[in-house]
């Protein structure tokens, strides 16, 4: 069995390589958890299904996205994300990263 490690964490601010939107990661899946129909309809570069995927709050849109690790990179602007759910999930912002309100010990 191969153990994969996610390259990003909950709270990281990212940019989508193709669609160029900014966002903040709110959840991580070890591999693709969607349906084949969704994958066929919404992916353009056939990202790996056996690598990490991320649930992302999209900046200035009020929407969410499900993105493959290969399609994102770290945002370097140090700007906060504008999304109505940010304050519900995160307690504070440090440049490039949000701190979750709750942690699991």
ZAMINU-743807 format. One line per 8 residues: for each residue x, z, y of C-alpha. Coordinates in steps of 0.25 Angstrom, whole numbers, plus 5000, padded with zeros to 4 digits. Last residue first. Layout:
// ZAMINU-743807
X,Z,Y  ... $
This chain:
// ZAMINU-743807
4974,5080,5066  4965,5069,5071  4965,5067,5086  4954,5067,5096  4953,5061,5111  4963,5050,5107  4975,5047,5117  4975,5034,5123 $
4988,5025,5123  4995,5015,5131  4998,5024,5143  4992,5038,5139  4977,5039,5139  4969,5051,5136  4957,5057,5128  4953,5044,5120 $
4941,5041,5112  4929,5043,5121  4937,5040,5134  4941,5026,5128  4927,5022,5124  4923,5016,5137  4935,5006,5138  4945,5004,5148 $
4959,5006,5142  4970,5012,5150  4982,5004,5155  4996,5007,5150  4998,4992,5151  5007,4991,5138  4996,4989,5128  5001,4990,5114 $
4999,4977,5105  4987,4972,5097  4984,4960,5088  4992,4964,5076  4985,4977,5076  4972,4971,5073  4961,4973,5083  4947,4979,5082 $
4941,4979,5096  4932,4988,5105  4924,4985,5117  4922,4992,5131  4929,4980,5137  4939,4985,5147  4949,4989,5136  4946,4986,5122 $
4944,4999,5113  4952,4995,5100  4950,4997,5085  4963,4994,5079  4967,4986,5066  4979,4990,5058  4985,4980,5047  4978,4974,5035 $
4968,4965,5041  4980,4957,5048  4976,4949,5060  4969,4936,5058  4973,4930,5072  4959,4928,5078  4952,4940,5073  4937,4942,5077 $
4928,4934,5068  4937,4933,5055  4940,4948,5056  4925,4952,5059  4921,4944,5047  4932,4950,5038  4926,4964,5042  4933,4974,5049 $
4943,4985,5045  4956,4979,5047  4968,4988,5043  4973,5002,5046  4962,5003,5056  4965,5010,5069  4955,5016,5080  4954,5018,5095 $
4965,5008,5100  4964,5005,5115  4962,4992,5121  4968,4980,5129  4963,4966,5127  4973,4954,5126  4964,4946,5115  4976,4942,5108 $
4986,4953,5108  4976,4964,5109  4982,4975,5119  4983,4990,5115  4981,5004,5120  4984,5014,5109  4974,5025,5107  4973,5024,5092 $
4986,5020,5087  4994,5007,5086  5003,5001,5076  4995,5005,5064  5003,5008,5051  5001,5001,5038  5004,5007,5025  5005,4996,5014 $
5000,5000,5000 $
